[in-house]
Amino acid sequence: MEPITQEETAEMRSVLAKFYGPVASSWNITYGTYEVLGRMITESEECTKAMHLVPRPWNLATPVKWAQRQVRQAILRYLATPEGQHYVMCMKIAARNFRREFDMASQGL
């Protein structure tokens, strides 16, 4: 395997700092860190798919039209979004679930 460059290390720490704060700057970036990040993204993808189906704010003036429009828009949101985009909330939940694994990966465990 090729060694991880300083630039790649800095980029990975920058990404992780968005979820874990300053502590991520002290983590040793390993291939295991990249593997954990990949699993975290995969887990957050399921949440993102569900978020596309959540109805938007209620319109009491025309509830039937609102409901019909919400169904159509939910389907369009789901179909129009590239698979790589995730809701920030979903990534934060996934990040919380993977915190221990990032700690272990940074220690080479």
LINTANOR-V60532 format. One record per residue. N is the residue number from 0. NEAR is the number of other ideal C-beta (glycine too) atoms within 10 Angstrom. Layout:
# LINTANOR-V60532
N&NEAR / N&NEAR
This chain:
# LINTANOR-V60532
0&4 / 1&6 / 2&8 / 3&15 / 4&10 / 5&9 / 6&8 / 7&13 / 8&16 / 9&12 / 10&12 / 11&18 / 12&17 / 13&11 / 14&13 / 15&24 / 16&14 / 17&12 / 18&18 / 19&18 / 20&9 / 21&8 / 22&13 / 23&19 / 24&12 / 25&8 / 26&19 / 27&12 / 28&22 / 29&18 / 30&13 / 31&17 / 32&24 / 33&13 / 34&12 / 35&21 / 36&21 / 37&10 / 38&13 / 39&23 / 40&16 / 41&10 / 42&17 / 43&23 / 44&18 / 45&12 / 46&16 / 47&21 / 48&15 / 49&12 / 50&17 / 51&16 / 52&12 / 53&10 / 54&12 / 55&11 / 56&6 / 57&10 / 58&12 / 59&6 / 60&7 / 61&10 / 62&10 / 63&7 / 64&10 / 65&15 / 66&13 / 67&11 / 68&14 / 69&17 / 70&11 / 71&10 / 72&13 / 73&16 / 74&12 / 75&11 / 76&14 / 77&14 / 78&8 / 79&8 / 80&15 / 81&5 / 82&8 / 83&8 / 84&8 / 85&21 / 86&18 / 87&11 / 88&12 / 89&19 / 90&19 / 91&15 / 92&15 / 93&22 / 94&18 / 95&12 / 96&13 / 97&21 / 98&15 / 99&10 / 100&17 / 101&22 / 102&14 / 103&14 / 104&21 / 105&19 / 106&11 / 107&10 / 108&9
